Every structure is written in structure tokens, then in C-alpha cells.
Amino acid sequence: MTDVTTTDRSPWTVFLIFLRLGLTSFGGPIAHLGYFHDEFVKRRQWLSERSYADLVALCQFLPGPASSQVGIALGLSRAGHAGAVAAWMGFTLPSAIVLILFALGITSYRDALPSGALHGLKVVAVAVVAQAVWGMARTLCPDVPRVSIMAVATCLVLLVPSAWGQVGVIGMAAVAGLLLFKPEPGAVHEPLPIAVGHRGALLCLTLFLVLLLGLPLLSTLFPNQALAMVNAFYRSGSLVFGGGHVVLPLLQAEVVPSGWVSNDAFLAGYGAAQAVPGPLFTFSAFLGAAMNQAPSGWLGGFICLLAIFAPSFLLVVGALPFWERLRRNSRTQAALSGVNAAVVGLLLAALYQPVWTSAIHAPQHFGLALVALVALMFWKLPPWLVVLGGGAAGWLLGTLA
């Protein structure tokens, strides 16, 4: 049954939905896409499989955290600009607040969650991603050519494990779609309700470039710690392809050599970031709060958090109206048939590396993943309940080992 009501379009409702996901979405960006797929495609039916895959494909092309950008786009399409902010706040603030508290001195937080429970959460992520891959493959890979594109994309991404490898695979899949699939002039377009005009989109894209080029100049002309922090974190959020883990070397190069954060504190914060749900980019909140120079604490944490996510907002709001217009073109739809099959391949590759390889180390881990998958797909239990059960089961297995 479709869980859609008129109140679903209020920013407050969007915030509450994403807040629940922000409290329970463990497992990294690929698992987040699985949680989004289950919540917004399967359960609430806010958009179709094809539209969701198109969103994922766009966010794979854009620099920044892909899962957070998909969440921003979902909020934007549901409740306008306020919905985009609400979706981001709900999904991001829980982990950001915990990491700021950790930076302020709660050093025992890393030990507050037993390692067995943390591993159980990783195992549940295997089931979440597997369910998403299966559901998307049934719709987006219905014939031999698209199954073949999916398989080739999976192999290529595993052989070339980099962000540029992913972008290259999506580009090749688009060419394959143009060559293999004839445009369907009678096909029904599934629009995304984007409440942004082309003028507003161009303004956002222009502002993105102005800030990217102008902030380094401003921080040079007007030496100021807060401005330097905004410049460093905005640039890191603008130039990263491939998700949260790729941003770590950039952030380390910005904050450790400059003496803003010690290397030991950087590594401790990264360890804590692995134990919290939500996007890894919230690690920026820890770094801002742990600064050796003012502003630090809560103010520094939120400055860095907003700075690293600002490019994602500007790029998503700027790109979506043009992407929606492009999707209407029949040749673009043919190309997207190949791209969507490749997106399934990317998710399948991620299911193996890093989701499977980081979680399944013993037969009992496989058994727990299987039970979690059955609970999601056949028992129809809500993902948050499966997450809690997986954490408890992981802790139990850890104590018995």
C-alpha cells in the first residue's frame, strides 16, 4: 500500500523521515542508497525505480557525497527548497552532533559501542544493499543487453576501483545505450517535480564557481581563521568524486600540516565517524570542533559542516532542472537505459567491495546477513528494526566468540 498523504509534502514530514534514516542508516554511502531505495521507492513510492536510478546516475557525476546529494534532491522534489534543507538536516545532524560532542571531550565514545555490535551493523548493510540491487535489477535490467551492461560495469568498476573509473563506466554505458536501444517516442516520461527554474539553477551554478574561485583569493587578501576554514572545507566538498572516503586525504592535507588538528586527533575522529550513522562528510563537524584555533567547538563544527556541504546544495539545485529537461529527450532516454543498467552494476560491485569484504568474515556473518535479507524482503520488517536487531546479534556473536 502506498504511504503517501498530502502531509508528506511538508518540510517537517520530510525532516522526520530523514531524521529516522539519519539515526539508523549505517554502512556508508552505498548502503544509504539502499535505505533510500527501500523508503522512497518501495515503501512511500515518491518516485519510480527509473527516476531513482536517474537521480543516482546524476549524483555519481557530480562531485561531493552522492548519497547526501540524492537525499537533497529527494527533499527538493518533495517539498521545494525547504524540503531539501529539511532532508539534509534530518539525515546529517545526528552524526554531526555526536561527532562534535566527541571532539569536545567524550573520548570514551569509541568504546561505547562494542566492536561486535558495530560489525553487526556492517553485516546488515550487506542485506540492505543486496535488497536494493535485486529490486533495481528487476526493473532496470529486464533483457539480455542491459544485464550484459550491468555485468560489464560491475567487472570494470572492480578492476578500476576509483571515482574516475565509475564516471568512465557510466559514460561508456551511455554510449552503449545510444547504440543498442532505439529511442521510444511513445514512452511515458516520469517527471521529477523540481521547484527550481532555469534562472535559479544558473544562479546556483554561478555561485558555486564564484565561491570555488573566489574563496582562495578572499582568504589570501583577508587572513582570517574562519574564512580559511570555509575555503578549505568548501574546496574539499567541491573537488571530491566518489564519496566520503575519498575526501579523507584532502581533509588531512588541509588540517594536519597547517596545525589546525593533530594527526592523532584526526585518526581518532575518523574512527568515531565509522561508528555513527549518516554521511561520512559529517567528519568535517568533528574537525571543526577539534580545531586548535578559534573558532572551534560548536561554532567551528557547524562552520566546517556547512562549508563542506554547500557545494552539494548548489550543484544539486543547479543541475536538477537541466537534468530533468535532458531526461525528456528520446535519445537521452535511450542513453539512460544503458546508464541505469550500469548504476545497478556499480551497486553490485559495491556490494562486493567494500560492503561484503568488510563485513562477511565467517559463516555466522553470512548467516546473519541472510536472516537480515529475509527480514527485509519477505518478513517486510522496517529497516530500522533490522538495523537494531543486527547490532544486537553482532554483539551477541562477539561475546560468544
C-alpha positions in Angstrom: 0.0 0.0 0.0 1.3 3.4 -0.9 2.1 5.5 2.2 1.6 8.9 0.6 -0.5 11.7 2.0 -0.7 15.4 1.5 1.3 16.0 4.7 4.2 14.1 3.1 4.9 17.2 1.1 5.6 19.4 4.2 9.2 20.1 5.1 8.5 18.9 8.7 7.4 15.5 7.5 10.4 15.3 5.2 12.7 16.2 8.1 11.2 13.5 10.4 11.5 10.8 7.7 15.2 11.7 7.0 15.8 12.0 10.8 14.9 8.4 11.2 17.2 7.4 8.4 19.9 9.6 9.8 19.7 7.7 13.1 19.7 4.2 11.6 21.5 4.4 8.3 24.8 2.6 9.0 27.1 1.1 6.4 28.3 4.0 4.2 27.1 5.7 1.1 26.1 2.7 -0.9 24.1 1.3 2.0 22.4 4.8 2.3 21.3 4.5 -1.3 19.8 1.1 -0.3 17.9 2.7 2.6 16.6 5.5 0.4 15.5 3.0 -2.2 13.5 1.0 0.3 12.0 4.1 1.9 11.1 6.3 -1.0 10.7 3.9 -4.0 9.4 0.7 -2.4 7.5 1.9 0.7 6.4 5.5 0.0 6.5 5.4 -3.8 7.7 9.0 -4.0 9.3 8.1 -7.3 9.7 5.2 -9.7 12.7 2.8 -10.0 13.7 4.6 -13.2 13.5 8.1 -11.8 15.5 7.0 -8.7 18.2 5.4 -10.9 18.4 8.6 -12.9 18.9 10.6 -9.7 21.7 8.2 -8.6 23.3 8.5 -12.0 23.3 12.3 -11.9 24.8 12.3 -8.4 27.5 9.9 -9.4 28.6 12.5 -12.0 28.5 15.4 -9.5 31.4 16.0 -7.1 30.5 15.5 -3.4 28.8 12.8 -1.3 26.4 11.0 -3.7 24.0 9.6 -1.1 23.6 13.0 0.6 23.0 14.6 -2.8 20.3 12.1 -3.6 18.7 12.9 -0.3 18.8 16.6 -1.0 17.3 16.0 -4.4 14.5 13.9 -2.9 13.7 16.6 -0.4 13.8 19.3 -3.1 11.4 17.3 -5.4 9.1 16.6 -2.5 8.9 20.0 -0.6 10.9 22.5 -2.6 14.0 24.3 -1.2 12.7 23.9 2.4 12.4 20.2 1.8 16.0 20.0 0.5 17.2 21.7 3.7 14.9 19.5 5.9 16.2 16.3 4.2 19.8 17.3 4.7 19.3 18.3 8.3 17.4 15.2 9.3 20.0 12.9 7.6 23.1 14.8 8.7 22.6 16.4 12.1 22.5 13.2 14.3 26.0 12.0 13.3 27.3 15.6 13.2 26.1 16.3 16.8 27.6 13.1 18.1 31.0 13.8 16.4 31.1 17.4 17.8 30.4 16.0 21.3 33.2 13.5 20.8 35.5 16.3 19.7 34.6 18.3 22.9 36.0 15.6 25.1 33.8 12.5 25.1 36.8 10.4 24.2 35.2 7.2 25.5 32.6 7.3 22.7 34.6 5.0 20.5 34.3 2.3 23.2 30.7 3.0 23.9 29.6 0.8 21.0 31.0 -2.7 21.3 33.0 -3.9 18.2 30.7 -6.8 17.8 27.7 -4.6 17.6 29.4 -2.3 15.1 30.3 -5.4 13.0 26.6 -6.5 13.1 25.6 -3.1 11.6 28.1 -3.7 8.8 26.5 -7.1 8.2 23.1 -5.6 8.0 24.4 -3.2 5.4 25.1 -6.2 3.2 21.4 -7.2 3.3 20.3 -3.6 2.6 22.5 -3.2 -0.4 21.6 -6.7 -1.7 17.9 -5.9 -1.5 18.4 -2.6 -3.4 20.5 -4.3 -6.1 17.9 -7.0 -6.6 15.0 -4.6 -6.7 16.6 -2.2 -9.1 17.9 -5.0 -11.4 14.5 -6.5 -11.8 13.2 -3.2 -13.2 16.3 -1.7 -14.9 17.9 -4.8 -16.4 14.9 -6.6 -18.0 16.7 -8.0 -21.1 20.0 -9.5 -22.2 21.7 -6.3 -23.4 21.1 -4.5 -20.1 22.0 -7.5 -18.0 25.2 -7.6 -20.0 25.9 -3.9 -19.4 25.3 -4.4 -15.7 27.8 -7.3 -15.7 30.5 -5.5 -17.6 30.1 -2.4 -15.5 30.5 -4.5 -12.3 33.7 -6.1 -13.6 35.2 -2.8 -14.8 34.5 -1.0 -11.6 36.1 -3.8 -9.6 39.1 -3.7 -11.9 39.4 0.1 -11.8 38.4 0.9 -8.2 38.4 4.7 -8.4 35.9 7.6 -8.7 37.1 8.3 -12.3 36.6 4.6 -13.1 33.0 4.9 -12.0 32.5 8.1 -14.1 34.1 6.4 -17.1 31.9 3.3 -16.8 28.8 5.5 -16.7 30.0 7.4 -19.8 30.6 4.1 -21.7 27.2 2.8 -20.7 25.6 5.9 -22.0 27.3 5.3 -25.4 26.2 1.7 -25.3 22.6 2.7 -24.6 22.6 5.1 -27.6 23.9 2.3 -29.9 21.9 -0.6 -28.5 18.5 0.9 -27.7 16.3 2.6 -30.1 14.5 5.8 -28.8 11.0 5.1 -27.8 8.9 8.1 -28.9 5.8 6.7 -27.2 7.5 6.1 -23.9 5.9 7.7 -20.9 8.1 10.3 -19.2 8.2 10.0 -15.4 8.9 13.6 -14.3 10.6 14.8 -11.2 8.7 17.7 -9.6 11.5 20.2 -9.4 10.5 23.5 -7.9 13.5 25.3 -9.4 13.5 27.4 -12.6 16.4 27.6 -15.1 17.3 31.1 -14.0 17.6 30.0 -10.3 19.6 26.9 -11.4 22.1 29.1 -13.4 22.4 31.3 -10.4 23.3 28.4 -8.1 25.9 27.0 -10.6 27.4 30.5 -11.0 27.6 30.9 -7.2 29.3 27.5 -6.9 32.0 28.6 -9.3 32.4 32.1 -7.8 32.9 30.6 -4.3 35.3 27.9 -5.6 37.5 30.5 -7.3 36.8 33.5 -5.0 37.3 32.0 -1.5 41.0 31.3 -2.0 41.5 34.9 -3.1 39.5 36.3 -0.2 41.3 34.1 2.3 44.6 35.4 0.9 43.6 39.1 0.9 41.9 39.0 4.3 43.7 36.5 6.6 41.1 35.1 8.9 40.9 31.7 10.6 37.1 31.3 10.0 37.5 32.3 6.3 40.4 29.9 5.9 38.3 27.1 7.3 35.4 27.9 5.0 37.8 28.0 2.0 39.5 24.7 2.9 36.3 22.7 3.5 34.3 24.2 0.6 37.1 23.3 -1.7 37.2 19.7 -0.3 33.5 19.4 -0.9 33.8 20.7 -4.4 36.6 18.6 -5.8 35.8 15.1 -4.5 34.4 12.4 -6.7 33.5 9.0 -5.2 32.1 9.7 -1.8 33.1 10.2 1.8 36.2 8.1 2.0 37.8 9.9 -1.0 37.6 13.2 0.9 39.8 12.0 3.8 43.2 12.6 2.2 42.1 16.0 1.1 40.9 16.9 4.6 44.1 15.5 6.2 46.2 17.6 3.8 44.2 20.7 4.8 44.0 20.4 8.6 47.1 18.4 9.8 50.1 20.1 8.1 48.6 23.5 9.0 48.5 22.5 12.7 44.7 23.0 12.9 44.2 19.4 14.1 46.8 16.9 15.3 47.2 13.7 13.3 46.2 11.7 16.4 43.0 13.7 16.8 42.3 13.3 13.0 42.6 9.5 13.2 40.5 9.3 16.4 37.8 11.3 14.8 37.9 9.1 11.7 37.5 6.1 13.9 34.5 7.7 15.6 33.0 8.6 12.3 32.9 4.9 11.4 30.7 4.1 14.3 27.9 6.6 13.7 25.1 6.5 11.1 24.7 9.0 8.3 27.2 10.5 5.8 30.9 10.3 6.4 31.2 14.0 5.4 30.0 14.8 8.9 33.6 14.1 9.9 34.0 17.8 9.0 32.0 18.7 12.1 34.5 16.8 14.3 37.4 18.6 12.6 35.8 22.0 13.0 35.1 21.3 16.7 38.6 19.9 17.4 40.4 22.9 15.9 43.4 24.2 17.9 42.5 27.7 16.9 39.2 29.6 17.3 36.6 29.2 16.0 36.3 25.7 17.4 33.8 23.8 19.4 30.1 24.0 18.3 30.7 27.1 16.1 33.7 25.6 14.4 32.0 22.3 13.9 29.0 23.9 12.2 31.1 26.2 10.1 33.0 23.3 8.6 29.9 21.2 8.2 28.1 23.9 6.3 31.1 24.7 4.2 31.7 21.1 3.0 28.1 20.5 2.2 27.4 23.9 0.5 28.8 22.7 -2.9 26.4 19.8 -2.9 23.4 22.0 -2.4 24.5 24.4 -5.1 25.3 21.6 -7.6 22.1 19.6 -7.0 19.8 22.7 -7.2 21.7 23.9 -10.2 21.8 20.7 -12.1 18.4 19.1 -11.5 16.3 21.4 -13.7 18.6 20.8 -16.7 18.8 17.1 -15.9 15.0 16.9 -15.9 14.8 18.7 -19.2 17.5 16.4 -20.7 15.7 13.3 -19.5 12.7 14.2 -21.7 14.8 13.7 -24.9 14.2 10.4 -26.5 17.9 9.8 -27.3 18.7 10.7 -23.7 16.2 8.1 -22.6 18.0 5.5 -24.7 21.3 6.5 -23.2 19.8 6.4 -19.7 18.7 2.8 -20.4 22.4 1.9 -20.5 23.4 4.2 -17.7 20.7 2.8 -15.4 21.9 -0.7 -16.0 25.4 0.5 -15.3 24.3 2.1 -12.0 23.0 -1.4 -10.9 26.4 -2.7 -11.8 28.1 -0.1 -9.7 25.9 -1.0 -6.7 26.6 -4.7 -7.3 30.3 -4.0 -7.4 30.0 -2.0 -4.1 28.0 -4.9 -2.6 31.2 -7.0 -3.0 33.8 -4.3 -2.3 33.7 -2.7 0.2 30.4 -3.8 1.8 30.8 -7.6 1.6 34.6 -7.8 2.1 34.4 -5.6 5.2 31.6 -7.5 6.8 31.5 -11.2 5.9 34.5 -12.9 7.5 32.9 -16.1 8.9 30.0 -18.4 8.4 28.0 -16.8 11.2 28.3 -13.4 9.5 26.9 -14.8 6.3 24.0 -16.4 8.3 23.3 -13.0 9.9 23.3 -11.3 6.6 20.9 -13.9 5.2 18.5 -13.5 8.1 18.6 -9.7 7.7 17.9 -10.1 3.9 14.9 -12.4 4.6 13.6 -10.0 7.3 13.7 -7.1 4.8 12.4 -8.8 1.7 10.0 -11.4 3.0 9.1 -10.6 6.6 8.7 -7.0 5.5 10.2 -5.7 8.7 11.2 -2.0 8.7 14.9 -1.3 8.1 15.4 0.5 11.4 14.2 -2.6 13.3 16.5 -4.9 11.2 19.4 -2.5 12.0 18.8 -2.7 15.7 18.4 -6.4 15.6 21.6 -6.8 13.5 23.6 -4.7 16.0 22.3 -6.8 18.9 23.0 -10.1 17.1 26.5 -8.8 16.2 27.1 -8.0 19.9 25.9 -11.5 20.9 28.1 -13.2 18.4 31.0 -11.1 19.5 30.6 -12.1 23.2 30.2 -15.8 22.2 33.4 -15.8 20.0 
